[in-house]
Amino acid sequence: MIEWFYVAVGLVALVILYKGWRGGYLTEAAIFVGFMVTMVWITGPYATDAHRWILAGAVTAVGAVFIWRKWHSVWWPPLILIGTLLGLVVLYLSSSASNTLFFEGFMGSLFGYFFVSLLCWLFVRVILPRIQQKYQAPWVLILTVVFSAGMFFGALAWWLAAVEINVYPKNPVIRTGAELAAEYEKAKNLLGYRGLFLVGRIADSKRVPVAEAERGSGLSDYVAYYEARPFGISSDLAHLYLPLFYTVTLEDGTECSVAGIRTVRQAVNWQEGGPYVRMHCLRQGDPVVVWGDPGQTVGMADGKKSWGVNTTRSIAYGSLEEFTDGFLIPGVKTARLFGWLGFGCIPLCLIPLLIGIRRWRWLKREGGDEAPPANWRSPKDAMNDMAKAAKDSVRGKK
């Protein structure tokens, strides 16, 4: 059945290429067919991670060639770069080694860096060539430094986040109440705590009502569940039940309170089952690994102290080994991939800096001597205006 599907895709691709050739749009048709066939291949059962690496190299090479050919255009290079990045993202997400929770965090840094880089591109290609007068030189230098610094610190933060994820496998593993209490004392004064891994079993007395088909006792052994959408896509708008708190029993019998997760993307490897289609759930007694930050509560009546997890980053079904192999190791691979990309983007901040300095020096030597307009504000005037506004604001408050 699968083989016939690929045959059908091949026939459709040939028809599109033929129609494109007859209509004079062979290049556009070839690009579309290449994209279609690639998407079908990487989402099928025959593609491996080695194939994805080859395709990633091909996508990068094709994007670089098209950017080189369209270099003199203002808009084509950014658009080609966006298309190349989207292709690489699809390749990554189709891999079995992808970690979507870490990937989402990196995508924020990636798009932030790309946005600043796009502003730098427009500044260098559109604004700088139109600046011709000497009195504009100070602003050219200031904007050059600002844009270059934005690219540098964006890439640096991106790289440092990846470096931190690389040491997550060294986080402390907690199996007993004494270990949890000792870890709380260590972590309460730390800044930038990376979290602990709490190993135990779900044991929540507040159980979830079952569907009509399973009603008997009126309650099920489900502790939490969510309904996944087709193709593995999870949505917070789907049918779900994620309680605010869980109870986890440790190996020594200690029961500790664990804060709930906020989104289904923090639910790692939950097993399928239950009365709903594509439902993933946690049941009473399921082995879990909770990644979070330790916390302490004090009873109002007796003043008794208890320890738990007050900030939960993820709740994974299974043993610590399954959590490490199925979540942490793919997360480290994701971090290394994006980390090297971020590290490679750090030197790119020198490009707008050198171009801006070169333009500033040209303006100082050969720029026009035209007088600035009446409403022109130099950097010094702008600083004086800001200082005056701050003083007026302070006086107004008094």
C-alpha positions in Angstrom: 0.0 0.0 0.0 2.8 2.4 0.9 4.7 1.6 -2.3 1.6 2.4 -4.4 1.3 5.7 -2.6 4.8 6.7 -3.5 4.1 5.6 -7.1 1.1 7.9 -7.2 3.2 10.8 -5.8 5.8 10.2 -8.5 3.1 10.3 -11.2 1.6 13.5 -9.9 5.1 15.0 -9.8 5.7 14.1 -13.5 2.4 15.7 -14.5 3.2 18.9 -12.6 6.7 19.0 -14.3 5.1 18.4 -17.7 2.5 21.2 -17.2 5.2 23.5 -16.0 7.4 22.8 -19.0 4.5 23.4 -21.4 3.5 26.6 -19.6 7.0 28.1 -19.4 7.2 27.7 -15.6 9.6 24.7 -15.4 11.8 26.2 -12.7 8.9 27.1 -10.5 7.3 23.7 -11.1 10.6 21.9 -10.3 10.9 23.8 -7.0 7.3 22.9 -6.0 7.8 19.2 -7.0 11.1 19.0 -5.1 9.4 20.5 -2.0 6.4 18.1 -2.3 8.5 15.0 -2.8 10.8 15.9 0.0 7.9 16.4 2.5 6.4 13.1 1.5 9.7 11.3 1.8 10.8 12.7 5.2 7.4 12.0 6.8 7.4 8.4 5.5 8.7 5.2 7.0 11.8 5.0 4.8 13.6 8.3 5.7 16.3 8.1 8.3 18.2 10.7 10.2 21.1 10.3 7.8 18.8 11.1 4.9 17.7 14.2 6.8 21.2 15.4 7.3 21.8 15.0 3.5 18.6 16.9 2.8 19.6 19.6 5.3 22.9 20.1 3.5 21.1 20.2 0.2 18.6 22.8 1.4 21.3 24.9 2.9 23.4 24.7 -0.3 20.4 25.6 -2.6 19.5 28.5 -0.3 23.1 29.8 -0.4 23.2 29.6 -4.2 19.9 31.5 -4.6 21.0 34.2 -2.1 24.2 34.6 -4.0 22.4 35.0 -7.3 19.9 37.5 -5.8 22.4 39.4 -3.7 21.8 42.7 -5.4 18.1 42.6 -4.6 16.8 44.1 -1.3 13.9 41.6 -0.6 14.9 38.3 -2.3 17.8 37.4 0.1 15.6 37.7 3.3 12.7 35.8 1.6 15.1 33.0 0.5 16.6 32.8 3.9 13.2 32.5 5.5 12.3 29.6 3.1 15.6 27.9 3.9 15.0 28.2 7.6 11.5 26.8 7.3 12.8 23.8 5.3 15.4 23.1 8.0 12.8 23.4 10.7 10.5 20.9 9.0 13.5 18.5 8.6 14.3 18.8 12.2 10.8 18.3 13.5 10.4 15.1 11.4 13.4 13.6 13.0 13.0 11.0 15.8 15.7 12.8 17.8 13.8 16.1 18.0 12.9 17.6 21.4 9.9 20.0 20.8 10.0 21.5 24.4 13.6 22.7 24.0 13.0 23.5 20.3 10.3 26.0 21.1 12.6 27.9 23.4 15.3 28.1 20.7 12.8 29.2 18.1 12.2 32.3 20.1 15.9 33.2 20.1 16.2 32.2 16.4 13.4 34.5 15.3 14.6 37.3 17.5 18.0 37.1 16.0 16.6 36.9 12.5 14.4 40.0 13.1 17.4 42.1 14.3 19.5 40.8 11.3 16.7 41.8 9.0 16.7 45.3 10.4 20.5 45.4 9.9 20.1 44.2 6.3 17.6 47.0 5.6 19.9 49.5 7.4 22.9 48.5 5.3 21.1 48.0 1.9 18.5 50.8 2.0 19.3 53.5 4.5 23.1 53.8 4.4 23.3 54.4 0.6 20.9 57.3 1.0 22.9 59.1 3.7 25.1 61.7 2.0 25.7 64.6 4.4 28.4 65.1 7.0 26.0 66.1 9.7 24.4 62.7 9.5 27.7 60.8 10.3 27.2 60.7 14.1 23.9 59.0 13.8 25.3 56.5 11.3 27.9 55.4 13.8 25.5 55.2 16.7 22.9 53.1 14.7 25.7 50.9 13.4 26.9 50.1 16.9 23.3 49.5 18.2 22.4 47.1 15.4 25.7 45.2 15.6 25.4 45.0 19.4 21.8 43.6 19.0 23.1 40.9 16.7 26.0 40.0 19.0 24.0 39.8 22.3 21.2 37.9 20.5 23.5 35.3 19.2 25.4 35.2 22.5 22.2 34.6 24.5 21.3 31.9 22.0 24.6 30.1 22.5 24.6 30.4 26.3 21.2 28.8 26.5 22.5 25.9 24.5 25.5 25.6 26.7 23.2 25.4 29.8 21.1 22.6 28.3 24.2 20.5 27.7 24.7 20.1 31.5 21.0 19.1 32.2 21.9 15.4 32.4 24.1 16.2 35.4 21.1 17.6 37.4 20.6 15.9 40.8 18.3 12.8 40.9 16.0 12.6 43.9 14.5 9.3 45.0 13.8 9.8 48.8 12.3 12.5 51.0 15.7 13.1 52.7 17.4 13.8 49.4 14.6 16.2 48.4 14.9 18.1 51.7 18.7 18.3 51.3 18.4 19.5 47.7 16.0 22.2 48.8 18.5 23.6 51.3 21.2 23.6 48.5 19.0 25.2 45.9 17.2 27.9 47.9 20.0 30.4 47.7 21.1 29.6 44.1 20.5 31.8 41.1 19.8 30.1 37.8 18.9 26.7 39.2 18.7 24.1 36.5 16.2 21.9 38.3 16.1 18.3 39.8 14.8 15.0 38.5 12.2 13.6 41.0 11.7 9.8 40.5 8.6 8.2 41.9 5.0 7.1 41.2 1.9 9.1 40.7 -0.5 8.7 43.6 -3.3 11.2 43.5 -6.4 10.7 45.5 -8.4 13.1 43.4 -9.4 10.9 40.4 -10.9 12.0 37.1 -14.5 11.1 36.1 -14.6 8.6 33.3 -16.6 8.8 30.1 -20.1 7.3 29.8 -18.7 4.1 28.2 -16.7 3.3 31.3 -19.0 4.5 34.0 -19.4 2.0 36.8 -17.7 3.2 40.0 -18.0 6.8 38.7 -14.3 7.4 39.0 -11.3 6.2 37.0 -7.7 5.7 37.8 -6.7 8.6 35.4 -4.7 11.3 37.1 -4.3 13.5 34.1 -4.9 13.2 30.3 -4.8 15.1 27.1 -6.0 14.5 23.6 -3.4 14.7 20.8 -4.3 16.0 17.4 -3.5 14.1 14.2 0.1 13.8 13.1 1.3 14.1 16.7 0.3 17.7 17.0 -0.8 18.6 20.5 -3.1 21.5 21.3 -4.1 23.1 24.6 -7.6 23.6 23.0 -8.2 19.9 22.7 -9.9 17.8 25.4 -7.6 17.6 28.4 -7.4 17.5 32.1 -4.2 18.8 33.8 -4.6 19.3 37.5 -2.9 22.1 39.4 -1.1 19.7 41.7 -0.1 16.0 41.8 1.0 13.7 44.5 4.2 11.7 43.9 5.3 8.8 46.1 9.0 8.3 46.3 10.9 5.1 46.8 11.0 5.4 50.6 7.2 6.0 50.8 7.4 9.8 51.2 4.5 11.6 49.5 5.3 15.0 48.1 3.2 17.6 46.3 4.2 18.5 42.7 2.9 21.5 40.9 1.1 20.8 37.7 2.3 21.5 34.1 0.8 24.4 32.1 0.8 22.9 28.6 0.6 19.5 27.0 4.1 20.1 25.5 5.4 19.6 29.0 3.9 16.1 29.1 6.7 13.7 28.0 6.0 10.2 26.7 2.5 9.9 28.3 1.0 6.6 27.2 -2.0 6.2 25.0 -5.2 4.8 26.4 -8.6 5.7 27.8 -12.0 6.4 26.4 -11.0 9.2 24.0 -9.4 9.0 20.6 -5.7 9.7 20.6 -5.8 10.2 24.4 -2.5 10.2 26.4 -2.8 9.8 30.1 -1.2 9.2 33.5 -2.8 6.6 35.8 -2.6 5.8 39.4 0.8 4.2 40.2 2.5 5.1 36.9 6.2 5.6 37.2 7.1 9.3 36.5 10.1 11.6 36.4 9.4 15.1 37.4 11.8 17.9 36.3 11.3 20.9 38.4 12.5 23.2 41.2 12.2 22.1 44.9 9.9 23.9 47.3 8.9 23.9 50.9 5.5 24.3 52.6 4.7 24.8 56.3 1.4 23.5 57.8 -0.7 26.4 59.2 -2.1 24.2 62.0 0.9 22.2 63.2 3.8 24.1 61.6 5.0 20.8 60.0 7.4 21.2 57.1 7.1 19.3 53.9 9.0 19.4 50.7 7.9 19.0 47.1 8.3 20.6 43.6 6.8 24.1 43.3 7.8 24.8 39.7 7.4 21.9 37.3 9.1 22.0 33.9 8.0 18.6 32.7 6.4 15.4 33.8 7.6 12.3 32.0 6.1 8.8 32.1 8.6 6.0 32.7 11.9 5.3 34.4 14.8 7.6 34.7 16.6 5.7 31.9 13.7 6.1 29.6 13.5 9.8 30.4 17.2 10.2 29.8 17.2 8.3 26.5 13.9 9.7 25.2 14.0 13.3 26.4 17.3 14.5 27.7 19.6 13.1 25.1 17.5 14.4 22.2 17.4 17.7 24.1 21.2 17.8 24.3 21.4 17.1 20.6 19.0 19.9 19.9 21.0 22.2 22.1 24.3 21.3 20.4 22.7 21.9 17.0 21.3 25.3 17.9 24.4 26.1 20.0 26.8 25.8 17.1 24.4 27.8 14.9 24.3 30.5 17.6 28.1 30.4 18.0 28.6 30.7 14.2 26.2 33.7 14.1 28.3 35.7 16.7 30.9 36.9 14.2 28.2 38.0 11.7 27.7 41.1 13.9 31.1 42.4 12.4 29.5 42.7 8.9 27.2 45.7 9.7 29.8 47.1 12.0 32.5 47.2 9.4 30.1 48.5 6.7 28.8 51.2 9.0 32.2 52.4 10.1 33.3 52.5 6.5 30.3 54.6 5.6 30.9 56.9 8.6 34.5 57.5 7.6 33.4 58.2 4.0 30.9 60.8 5.3 33.5 62.5 7.4 35.9 62.8 4.4 33.6 63.2 1.4 30.1 63.8 2.7 28.2 66.9 1.6 28.4 70.2 3.4 24.7 70.9 3.3 23.4 72.5 6.5 21.0 70.4 8.6 17.3 71.2 8.6 15.9 73.4 11.4 14.4 70.5 13.3 17.5 68.3 13.1 18.6 66.9 16.4 22.2 65.7 16.8 23.0 62.9 19.2 24.2 65.5 21.7 20.9 67.4 21.4 18.9 64.2 21.8 20.8 63.4 25.0 20.2 66.9 26.4 16.5 66.6 25.6 16.3 63.3 27.4 18.1 64.6 30.4 15.8 67.7 30.5 12.7 65.4 30.2 13.9 63.3 33.1 14.5 66.4 35.3 11.1 67.7 34.5 9.5 64.4 35.3 11.3 64.3 38.7 10.2 67.8 39.5 6.6 67.0 38.5 6.6 64.1 40.9 7.8 66.3 43.7 
